[in-house]
Amino acid sequence: MKEEVFFLKYAFPCSFILLDRKEITKEELDKLEKAVVNEEVLDREYLEKIYFRAFQKIEKFANELKKDKWDLEVLKKYFIEEHNCIINEGKYAYAKAPESLKNLCKVHKAKVLEIKDEVLIVEYDGNKKRPVMKLLVPGVVVNDIVTIHYGYAIEKL
Protein backbone atom coordinates (compact mmCIF):
# COMPACT_ATOMS: atom_id res chain seq x y z
CA MET A 1 0.00 0.00 0.00
CA LYS A 2 1.30 3.45 -0.89
CA GLU A 3 2.35 5.59 2.05
CA GLU A 4 -0.12 8.37 1.21
CA VAL A 5 -3.01 5.89 1.09
CA PHE A 6 -2.02 4.26 4.39
CA PHE A 7 -1.67 7.64 6.09
CA LEU A 8 -5.02 8.89 4.85
CA LYS A 9 -6.84 5.74 6.01
CA TYR A 10 -5.76 6.45 9.58
CA ALA A 11 -6.01 10.25 9.41
CA PHE A 12 -9.32 10.56 7.58
CA PRO A 13 -11.59 9.83 10.57
CA CYS A 14 -10.22 12.99 12.21
CA SER A 15 -11.28 15.06 9.19
CA PHE A 16 -14.68 15.64 10.73
CA ILE A 17 -13.01 17.44 13.63
CA LEU A 18 -11.12 19.60 11.12
CA LEU A 19 -14.41 20.40 9.37
CA ASP A 20 -16.00 21.31 12.69
CA ARG A 21 -13.05 23.62 13.45
CA LYS A 22 -13.47 25.16 9.97
CA GLU A 23 -9.91 24.14 9.07
CA ILE A 24 -11.21 22.35 5.98
CA THR A 25 -14.29 22.89 3.83
CA LYS A 26 -17.05 20.41 3.05
CA GLU A 27 -15.59 20.19 -0.47
CA GLU A 28 -12.19 19.24 0.97
CA LEU A 29 -13.84 16.65 3.23
CA ASP A 30 -15.58 15.17 0.19
CA LYS A 31 -12.27 15.12 -1.73
CA LEU A 32 -10.55 13.34 1.16
CA GLU A 33 -13.39 10.84 1.51
CA LYS A 34 -13.34 10.05 -2.21
CA ALA A 35 -9.57 9.56 -2.07
CA VAL A 36 -9.63 7.32 1.00
CA VAL A 37 -12.47 5.15 -0.30
CA ASN A 38 -10.84 4.73 -3.72
CA GLU A 39 -7.30 4.44 -2.29
CA GLU A 40 -6.16 7.39 -4.41
CA VAL A 41 -2.74 8.88 -3.80
CA LEU A 42 -2.99 12.54 -2.79
CA ASP A 43 -0.11 14.99 -2.87
CA ARG A 44 2.08 14.72 0.23
CA GLU A 45 2.29 18.48 0.71
CA TYR A 46 -1.50 18.70 0.64
CA LEU A 47 -1.82 15.94 3.25
CA GLU A 48 0.85 17.55 5.44
CA LYS A 49 -1.00 20.87 5.26
CA ILE A 50 -4.39 19.39 6.14
CA TYR A 51 -3.10 17.09 8.89
CA PHE A 52 -0.29 19.31 10.17
CA ARG A 53 -0.87 18.30 13.79
CA ALA A 54 -0.40 14.62 12.96
CA PHE A 55 2.73 15.37 10.98
CA GLN A 56 4.26 17.36 13.82
CA LYS A 57 4.07 14.17 15.89
CA ILE A 58 5.02 11.81 13.06
CA GLU A 59 8.05 13.89 12.12
CA LYS A 60 9.29 13.90 15.71
CA PHE A 61 8.77 10.12 15.91
CA ALA A 62 10.50 9.59 12.54
CA ASN A 63 13.50 11.64 13.70
CA GLU A 64 13.81 9.42 16.79
CA LEU A 65 13.89 6.42 14.45
CA LYS A 66 16.28 8.23 12.06
CA LYS A 67 13.87 7.66 9.18
CA ASP A 68 11.81 9.74 6.80
CA LYS A 69 8.35 10.78 8.02
CA TRP A 70 6.82 9.19 4.90
CA ASP A 71 8.50 5.82 5.47
CA LEU A 72 5.69 3.23 5.58
CA GLU A 73 7.25 1.52 8.60
CA VAL A 74 7.27 4.84 10.48
CA LEU A 75 3.63 5.51 9.62
CA LYS A 76 2.58 2.02 10.71
CA LYS A 77 4.49 2.17 14.00
CA TYR A 78 3.15 5.65 14.65
CA PHE A 79 -0.52 4.80 14.20
CA ILE A 80 -0.42 1.30 15.69
CA GLU A 81 1.88 2.05 18.66
CA GLU A 82 2.96 5.65 19.22
CA HIS A 83 -0.41 7.35 18.65
CA ASN A 84 -1.99 5.57 21.62
CA CYS A 85 1.03 6.34 23.83
CA ILE A 86 0.59 10.06 23.11
CA ILE A 87 -3.06 9.82 24.09
CA ASN A 88 -2.35 7.75 27.23
CA GLU A 89 0.28 10.25 28.35
CA GLY A 90 -2.16 13.14 27.87
CA LYS A 91 0.08 15.06 25.48
CA TYR A 92 -1.07 17.91 23.25
CA ALA A 93 -4.86 18.41 23.09
CA TYR A 94 -5.36 15.07 24.84
CA ALA A 95 -4.31 16.66 28.14
CA LYS A 96 -7.79 18.11 28.62
CA ALA A 97 -9.81 15.57 26.64
CA PRO A 98 -12.37 13.43 28.45
CA GLU A 99 -11.60 9.70 28.70
CA SER A 100 -14.43 8.82 26.31
CA LEU A 101 -12.89 10.99 23.58
CA LYS A 102 -9.41 9.64 24.26
CA ASN A 103 -10.73 6.10 23.84
CA LEU A 104 -12.46 7.03 20.59
CA CYS A 105 -9.25 8.60 19.26
CA LYS A 106 -7.08 5.57 20.00
CA VAL A 107 -6.33 2.93 17.39
CA HIS A 108 -7.58 -0.46 18.54
CA LYS A 109 -7.48 -3.96 17.14
CA ALA A 110 -11.04 -5.26 17.11
CA LYS A 111 -12.98 -8.38 16.20
CA VAL A 112 -15.99 -8.01 13.91
CA LEU A 113 -19.00 -9.45 15.74
CA GLU A 114 -21.80 -8.37 13.47
CA ILE A 115 -22.42 -6.52 10.20
CA LYS A 116 -25.47 -4.27 9.80
CA ASP A 117 -25.54 -2.64 6.37
CA GLU A 118 -22.59 -0.22 6.40
CA VAL A 119 -21.84 -0.61 10.11
CA LEU A 120 -19.71 -3.16 11.92
CA ILE A 121 -20.27 -4.05 15.54
CA VAL A 122 -16.80 -4.73 16.91
CA GLU A 123 -15.31 -5.90 20.18
CA TYR A 124 -11.96 -4.61 21.42
CA ASP A 125 -9.92 -4.52 24.61
CA GLY A 126 -11.47 -7.79 25.73
CA ASN A 127 -15.07 -6.74 26.27
CA LYS A 128 -15.77 -3.26 24.89
CA LYS A 129 -18.16 -3.09 21.97
CA ARG A 130 -19.01 -0.29 19.59
CA PRO A 131 -20.28 0.36 16.09
CA VAL A 132 -17.86 1.59 13.41
CA MET A 133 -18.29 2.38 9.73
CA LYS A 134 -17.12 -0.34 7.35
CA LEU A 135 -16.57 2.09 4.44
CA LEU A 136 -12.79 1.53 4.38
CA VAL A 137 -12.85 -2.26 4.71
CA PRO A 138 -15.09 -3.63 1.97
CA GLY A 139 -15.29 -7.40 2.02
CA VAL A 140 -14.79 -7.71 5.76
CA VAL A 141 -16.73 -10.56 7.36
CA VAL A 142 -17.74 -11.60 10.88
CA ASN A 143 -14.74 -12.76 12.95
CA ASP A 144 -12.24 -10.72 10.92
CA ILE A 145 -9.79 -8.63 12.92
CA VAL A 146 -9.63 -4.97 11.96
CA THR A 147 -8.05 -1.83 13.28
CA ILE A 148 -10.47 0.88 14.33
CA HIS A 149 -9.91 4.61 14.73
CA TYR A 150 -12.57 7.05 15.77
CA GLY A 151 -15.77 5.80 14.12
CA TYR A 152 -14.20 3.73 11.35
CA ALA A 153 -12.74 0.31 10.73
CA ILE A 154 -9.46 1.19 9.01
CA GLU A 155 -7.89 -1.99 7.75
CA LYS A 156 -8.35 -5.72 7.90
CA LEU A 157 -5.42 -7.45 9.60
C-alpha positions in Angstrom: 0.0 0.0 0.0 1.3 3.5 -0.9 2.4 5.6 2.0 -0.1 8.4 1.2 -3.0 5.9 1.1 -2.0 4.3 4.4 -1.7 7.6 6.1 -5.0 8.9 4.8 -6.8 5.7 6.0 -5.8 6.4 9.6 -6.0 10.2 9.4 -9.3 10.6 7.6 -11.6 9.8 10.6 -10.2 13.0 12.2 -11.3 15.1 9.2 -14.7 15.6 10.7 -13.0 17.4 13.6 -11.1 19.6 11.1 -14.4 20.4 9.4 -16.0 21.3 12.7 -13.0 23.6 13.5 -13.5 25.2 10.0 -9.9 24.1 9.1 -11.2 22.4 6.0 -14.3 22.9 3.8 -17.0 20.4 3.0 -15.6 20.2 -0.5 -12.2 19.2 1.0 -13.8 16.7 3.2 -15.6 15.2 0.2 -12.3 15.1 -1.7 -10.5 13.3 1.2 -13.4 10.8 1.5 -13.3 10.0 -2.2 -9.6 9.6 -2.1 -9.6 7.3 1.0 -12.5 5.1 -0.3 -10.8 4.7 -3.7 -7.3 4.4 -2.3 -6.2 7.4 -4.4 -2.7 8.9 -3.8 -3.0 12.5 -2.8 -0.1 15.0 -2.9 2.1 14.7 0.2 2.3 18.5 0.7 -1.5 18.7 0.6 -1.8 15.9 3.3 0.9 17.6 5.4 -1.0 20.9 5.3 -4.4 19.4 6.1 -3.1 17.1 8.9 -0.3 19.3 10.2 -0.9 18.3 13.8 -0.4 14.6 13.0 2.7 15.4 11.0 4.3 17.4 13.8 4.1 14.2 15.9 5.0 11.8 13.1 8.0 13.9 12.1 9.3 13.9 15.7 8.8 10.1 15.9 10.5 9.6 12.5 13.5 11.6 13.7 13.8 9.4 16.8 13.9 6.4 14.4 16.3 8.2 12.1 13.9 7.7 9.2 11.8 9.7 6.8 8.4 10.8 8.0 6.8 9.2 4.9 8.5 5.8 5.5 5.7 3.2 5.6 7.2 1.5 8.6 7.3 4.8 10.5 3.6 5.5 9.6 2.6 2.0 10.7 4.5 2.2 14.0 3.2 5.7 14.6 -0.5 4.8 14.2 -0.4 1.3 15.7 1.9 2.0 18.7 3.0 5.6 19.2 -0.4 7.3 18.7 -2.0 5.6 21.6 1.0 6.3 23.8 0.6 10.1 23.1 -3.1 9.8 24.1 -2.4 7.8 27.2 0.3 10.3 28.3 -2.2 13.1 27.9 0.1 15.1 25.5 -1.1 17.9 23.3 -4.9 18.4 23.1 -5.4 15.1 24.8 -4.3 16.7 28.1 -7.8 18.1 28.6 -9.8 15.6 26.6 -12.4 13.4 28.4 -11.6 9.7 28.7 -14.4 8.8 26.3 -12.9 11.0 23.6 -9.4 9.6 24.3 -10.7 6.1 23.8 -12.5 7.0 20.6 -9.3 8.6 19.3 -7.1 5.6 20.0 -6.3 2.9 17.4 -7.6 -0.5 18.5 -7.5 -4.0 17.1 -11.0 -5.3 17.1 -13.0 -8.4 16.2 -16.0 -8.0 13.9 -19.0 -9.5 15.7 -21.8 -8.4 13.5 -22.4 -6.5 10.2 -25.5 -4.3 9.8 -25.5 -2.6 6.4 -22.6 -0.2 6.4 -21.8 -0.6 10.1 -19.7 -3.2 11.9 -20.3 -4.1 15.5 -16.8 -4.7 16.9 -15.3 -5.9 20.2 -12.0 -4.6 21.4 -9.9 -4.5 24.6 -11.5 -7.8 25.7 -15.1 -6.7 26.3 -15.8 -3.3 24.9 -18.2 -3.1 22.0 -19.0 -0.3 19.6 -20.3 0.4 16.1 -17.9 1.6 13.4 -18.3 2.4 9.7 -17.1 -0.3 7.3 -16.6 2.1 4.4 -12.8 1.5 4.4 -12.8 -2.3 4.7 -15.1 -3.6 2.0 -15.3 -7.4 2.0 -14.8 -7.7 5.8 -16.7 -10.6 7.4 -17.7 -11.6 10.9 -14.7 -12.8 13.0 -12.2 -10.7 10.9 -9.8 -8.6 12.9 -9.6 -5.0 12.0 -8.1 -1.8 13.3 -10.5 0.9 14.3 -9.9 4.6 14.7 -12.6 7.1 15.8 -15.8 5.8 14.1 -14.2 3.7 11.3 -12.7 0.3 10.7 -9.5 1.2 9.0 -7.9 -2.0 7.7 -8.3 -5.7 7.9 -5.4 -7.5 9.6 
